Amino acid sequence: METQISESIEVITYFHNLRLEIIKFKWKNTIYKVTELISKWRVSSGDNYEYHYTVICKEQGVICELAFDLNDFKWKIIQLDNLV
């Protein structure tokens, strides 16, 4: 991915069969509908963890990396790139 961002976002998720499903997120007054989860991983940050997700939003034509911080329960967008 080419555009480094690292900004706070609002995210709508739900749990299904003990798995987190990301439905959509809002960044800079635009709502991005997540159509596919590509990958997920955990990053250690001292005594805490951040969970990272690579998602595709086909309607906007982008692939994004999102992160959830278990320390403060906040989401942020890390990177964004166009699907081409």
C-alpha positions in Angstrom: 0.0 0.0 0.0 1.3 3.4 -0.8 -0.5 6.1 1.3 0.5 6.1 5.0 -2.3 7.7 7.0 -2.6 6.7 10.7 -5.8 8.7 11.5 -8.7 7.9 13.8 -11.8 6.4 12.2 -15.3 5.2 13.2 -16.0 1.5 12.6 -19.1 -0.6 12.6 -18.4 -4.3 13.4 -20.1 -7.4 14.8 -19.1 -10.8 16.0 -20.2 -13.8 14.1 -19.1 -17.4 15.0 -16.6 -15.9 17.4 -15.0 -13.8 14.6 -15.0 -10.1 14.2 -16.7 -8.9 11.0 -15.9 -5.3 9.8 -19.0 -3.9 8.1 -18.0 -0.3 7.3 -16.0 2.6 8.5 -16.1 6.4 8.3 -13.0 8.4 7.4 -13.0 12.1 6.3 -16.8 12.2 6.0 -16.9 9.2 3.6 -18.4 5.9 4.5 -16.5 2.9 3.2 -18.4 -0.4 3.0 -16.0 -3.4 3.6 -16.7 -6.1 1.0 -13.8 -8.4 1.8 -11.3 -9.2 4.6 -8.0 -10.1 3.1 -5.8 -10.7 6.1 -5.5 -10.0 9.8 -2.6 -10.1 12.3 -1.7 -9.0 15.8 1.1 -6.6 16.7 2.6 -6.4 20.1 2.9 -3.0 21.7 4.5 -3.4 25.1 1.9 -5.1 27.3 -0.9 -4.5 24.8 -1.8 -5.6 21.3 -3.1 -4.0 18.2 -5.1 -6.0 15.7 -4.5 -5.1 12.1 -6.8 -5.9 9.2 -6.4 -5.6 5.4 -9.8 -4.9 3.8 -11.2 -4.2 0.4 -13.9 -1.6 -0.3 -15.0 -2.4 -3.8 -17.5 0.5 -4.1 -14.7 3.1 -3.5 -12.1 1.0 -5.3 -9.7 0.9 -2.4 -7.7 -1.5 -0.2 -7.0 -0.4 3.3 -5.1 -1.4 6.4 -7.1 -0.8 9.6 -6.0 -1.2 13.2 -7.8 -1.7 16.5 -5.9 -0.8 19.7 -6.8 -3.0 22.7 -5.4 -0.4 25.1 -7.9 2.3 24.3 -10.4 0.4 22.1 -9.9 2.9 19.2 -9.7 2.2 15.5 -7.5 4.0 13.0 -6.8 3.7 9.3 -3.1 3.0 8.7 -2.8 2.8 4.9 -5.0 3.2 1.8 -4.3 2.4 -1.8 -6.4 2.2 -5.0 -7.5 -1.2 -6.4 -6.0 -1.4 -9.9 
